């Protein structure tokens, strides 16, 4: 650990479906028995996970609520959260509500939060590229409205002498800048008077909130390949992560239950960038070939499911959200009506979001088609490079792929029927992208050095 690192985060890095959450909740219950003065905030990804925590820890946790749905009124829920902290309750909440603390003045809560131990079930989304029009942002940079401190890794501040903001679309960015949570990614530009221009504005979750707690622990898998790990290194947090020597046994079990399709339907993904989000985009250069390739991919997917002994109830596919309707087909499309924003909408029960985590909704899916080749925004990598923090494209892609796979039937690998018979947790997976398929196969075969070498590829 570097000498400037202060607070250490505890990391429990274990494979999905190995009981991380169950063990941690049992530990919390025991700690409260040993010392009722212990205080915990447990943050999960979905509202369904809140229900699970409340059921497993009856009478232990309270969830913030004012009788409204979390998605409908975050303001009321945040007020409820703060009241629960003030009354020193043990709290279970979602990542999204916890991350909204970034918008609050926690000064009055800081002393109270020192008594709390924060448990993050899965890594939170604490860094991201802002979506403002970069031309407007560069105009503000050139006229001195925003100031970039190159000595402090391009930290952005607002010029107090130019406080008036006529562009309302940037008012939310101004608020973030004043919170001290915006950094600029700069590139050379000979046409600019300063010789530089802003490539991107990157938002960071305020580090002070994590430092406010008595302790912080995160439950996840492949932590070293997460953006949260990179975020912690940027902000000079240390972390401790025990080694679990039985991991290879779990991977061996997973390998025995998963079959990865090999055959002609994979030909479409042989190129290193095939099936990336950019590949799907129809441009002037590929407007004749790409629609035909997408049509071929859809037919390959239909044929894959047709060759499996599974029904649409047991089938699922995953791709970028804006490509879902283009690729849904017979054998893996099953609609249901839900209420969203007060209106009835149809959703495909066979579609799994590409970044799905921490949900059991698809644990009956025995055949899955993963139709993506995942690359993260390069501007994020430029941001981390400013702090000399390495992030792996392949590591991030593998981590997300494994999370997706473990939404399926493989989640049942450690479950048994009442008579002691194990549940059938086998799965068939179609991954036409050679890059993504190779990453999974390296992981299944535990070729650690191969994975490390693959991650070092230059993109």
C-alpha positions, -999 to 999 in steps of 0.1 A, spaced: 0 0 0 12 35 -8 19 57 23 -7 83 13 -35 57 14 -57 61 44 -89 42 48 -90 6 37 -120 -10 20 -126 -47 27 -133 -68 -4 -150 -101 -4 -142 -114 -39 -160 -147 -45 -177 -163 -74 -214 -157 -78 -238 -182 -62 -213 -192 -36 -233 -177 -7 -215 -143 -2 -248 -125 7 -261 -153 30 -228 -154 49 -226 -117 53 -262 -114 65 -255 -141 91 -224 -123 102 -244 -91 107 -270 -108 127 -243 -123 150 -226 -90 154 -258 -74 165 -263 -101 190 -228 -96 203 -232 -59 204 -265 -42 196 -247 -9 193 -233 -20 159 -249 -1 130 -251 -12 94 -262 2 60 -266 -26 34 -269 -14 -2 -281 -38 -29 -287 -33 -67 -324 -41 -70 -356 -36 -50 -361 -74 -51 -329 -78 -33 -342 -55 -5 -370 -79 0 -346 -108 2 -325 -90 29 -357 -81 49 -368 -117 47 -335 -132 57 -330 -106 85 -364 -102 99 -366 -73 124 -330 -63 117 -332 -38 88 -355 -10 79 -359 3 43 -364 40 35 -400 46 24 -428 70 26 -453 47 10 -441 55 -25 -422 35 -51 -385 43 -51 -385 51 -88 -414 76 -83 -401 98 -56 -364 97 -47 -367 130 -28 -391 115 -2 -370 84 0 -338 103 7 -355 123 34 -366 89 49 -331 76 46 -317 106 65 -343 102 92 -334 65 96 -297 75 100 -307 102 125 -327 76 146 -297 51 143 -316 24 125 -300 -4 105 -308 3 69 -312 -17 37 -314 4 5 -306 4 -32 -274 15 -48 -293 42 -66 -306 58 -34 -273 55 -17 -255 71 -47 -280 100 -45 -262 110 -13 -239 127 -38 -266 153 -43 -270 160 -6 -252 180 21 -241 152 44 -224 176 68 -251 172 94 -250 134 90 -212 130 91 -209 123 128 -238 98 126 -223 80 96 -191 74 115 -211 49 136 -222 29 105 -206 0 87 -214 2 49 -219 -31 30 -221 -28 -8 -235 -59 -23 -218 -57 -57 -197 -28 -69 -215 5 -73 -214 27 -104 -192 55 -91 -176 70 -123 -189 78 -157 -186 101 -188 -210 131 -187 -234 135 -217 -233 172 -222 -225 185 -257 -188 187 -256 -188 218 -279 -207 238 -253 -182 226 -226 -152 236 -247 -167 270 -253 -170 275 -215 -134 264 -212 -121 288 -238 -140 318 -223 -128 310 -188 -162 301 -173 -147 268 -162 -111 264 -149 -91 232 -153 -63 226 -128 -36 206 -147 -16 203 -114 -45 185 -99 -52 159 -126 -74 183 -146 -99 189 -118 -127 212 -130 -138 243 -110 -163 270 -118 -150 306 -122 -167 326 -95 -163 358 -116 -185 342 -143 -213 328 -121 -241 335 -145 -252 305 -165 -274 312 -196 -272 276 -209 -297 258 -187 -286 224 -202 -253 228 -183 -268 238 -150 -267 203 -136 -230 200 -147 -224 233 -128 -238 218 -97 -215 187 -100 -185 209 -107 -193 229 -75 -194 196 -56 -158 190 -68 -167 157 -86 -159 166 -122 -126 160 -140 -117 168 -176 -100 145 -201 -78 168 -222 -63 162 -257 -40 184 -278 -57 207 -303 -36 230 -325 -67 251 -335 -75 259 -299 -60 291 -284 -48 271 -254 -35 243 -276 -58 219 -259 -95 210 -258 -117 189 -236 -124 154 -248 -148 144 -220 -161 155 -186 -160 126 -161 -181 124 -130 -168 108 -98 -189 99 -68 -177 121 -39 -150 101 -21 -158 119 12 -190 99 16 -171 66 17 -146 81 42 -175 91 64 -183 55 74 -167 35 102 -160 7 77 -168 -2 41 -170 -37 26 -179 -47 -9 -191 -82 -20 -183 -89 -56 -163 -111 -81 -133 -101 -102 -129 -69 -81 -95 -62 -96 -111 -58 -130 -138 -34 -118 -141 4 -124 -147 6 -86 -112 -7 -80 -98 19 -104 -119 46 -86 -105 36 -52 -69 38 -66 -76 73 -80 -87 85 -46 -60 67 -28 -81 42 -8 -64 10 2 -82 -23 2 -78 -57 17 -89 -88 -2 -85 -123 13 -75 -151 -11 -100 -180 -14 -81 -211 -23 -112 -231 -32 -121 -208 -62 -107 -232 -87 -130 -260 -74 -160 -238 -81 -147 -229 -116 -142 -266 -123 -178 -273 -113 -191 -244 -135 -171 -258 -164 -187 -292 -160 -222 -276 -162 -217 -251 -191 -215 -260 -228 -202 -233 -251 -215 -236 -287 -188 -243 -313 -197 -243 -349 -205 -224 -381 -229 -200 -364 -198 -184 -348 -182 -174 -381 -199 -140 -380 -179 -130 -349 -144 -140 -360 -132 -104 -363 -119 -88 -331 -145 -60 -332 -175 -79 -346 -207 -75 -326 -193 -45 -307 -218 -17 -303 -201 3 -331 -203 -28 -354 -241 -28 -350 -244 8 -361 -254 13 -397 -232 39 -414 -227 53 -449 -199 28 -453 -217 -3 -442 -253 5 -450 -255 -24 -475 -236 -51 -457 -245 -46 -420 -283 -52 -423 -276 -85 -440 -251 -95 -413 -276 -87 -386 -302 -107 -404 -277 -136 -406 -269 -133 -369 -306 -134 -361 -311 -165 -382 -281 -181 -365 -296 -174 -331 -330 -188 -341 -312 -220 -354 -292 -222 -321 -323 -222 -300 -341 -246 -324 -313 -271 -319 -316 -270 -281 -341 -291 -262 -354 -260 -244 -386 -239 -247 -389 -201 -250 -395 -201 -212 -360 -216 -208 -344 -195 -235 -329 -160 -233 -307 -136 -253 -287 -106 -244 -275 -77 -266 -273 -39 -265 -307 -25 -256 -310 -5 -289 -306 -38 -309 -331 -59 -289 -360 -57 -313 -338 -63 -344 -326 -96 -330 -355 -111 -311 -370 -141 -329 -390 -172 -327 -381 -195 -298 -367 -167 -276 -395 -141 -276 -422 -141 -249 -440 -109 -241 -457 -97 -209 -474 -64 -201 -461 -43 -172 -469 -8 -160 -441 17 -165 -445 54 -158 -482 49 -155 -486 32 -189 -489 -4 -201 -458 -15 -220 -448 -49 -234 -414 -64 -224 -397 -95 -237 -393 -120 -209 -365 -137 -228 -343 -106 -230 -316 -100 -204 -300 -66 -201 -263 -68 -211 -252 -54 -177 -276 -74 -156 -265 -82 -120 -279 -94 -87 -312 -107 -100 -328 -142 -98 -354 -135 -124 -337 -156 -150 -325 -186 -130 -348 -209 -151 -330 -200 -183 -311 -230 -196 -301 -217 -231 -286 -182 -235 -274 -164 -266 -249 -136 -258 -248 -114 -290 -224 -87 -280 -186 -79 -279 -183 -56 -250 -160 -26 -250 -161 3 -225 -159 40 -234 -123 47 -242 -126 82 -226 -129 65 -192 -95 48 -199 -80 82 -208 -93 95 -175 -78 67 -155 -45 71 -174 -43 106 -160 -39 91 -126 -16 62 -139 -43 37 -130 -46 7 -153 -80 -6 -164 -85 -37 -186 -110 -37 -214 -109 -75 -215 -112 -78 -177 -143 -56 -176 -158 -75 -205 -152 -109 -189 -166 -97 -156 -198 -85 -172 -202 -117 -193 -198 -139 -162 -224 -118 -143 -248 -123 -173 -242 -160 -174 -248 -163 -137 -283 -148 -141 -292 -181 -157 -297 -217 -146 -261 -221 -134 -272 -201 -103 -288 -234 -91 -255 -253 -90 -254 -255 -52 -292 -261 -47 -308 -294 -39 -343 -308 -37 -358 -319 -4 -347 -355 -11 -311 -344 -14 -310 -346 -52 -291 -317 -68 -310 -294 -92 -301 -296 -129 -279 -264 -133 -266 -272 -168 -266 -244 -195 -259 -241 -232 -244 -208 -243 -241 -193 -278 -214 -166 -279 -206 -158 -316 -180 -131 -307 -146 -149 -308 -131 -124 -284 -158 -129 -258 -158 -167 -263 -121 -169 -258 -123 -149 -226 -149 -172 -212 -129 -203 -223 -97 -190 -207 -116 -184 -175 -132 -219 -175 -99 -235 -182 -82 -214 -154 -54 -204 -178 -44 -175 -155 -14 -165 -176 -33 -166 -208 -60 -143 -193 -33 -119 -182 -16 -119 -216 -50 -114 -233 -58 -85 -211 -26 -68 -222 -37 -66 -258 -38 -31 -273 -71 -19 -288 
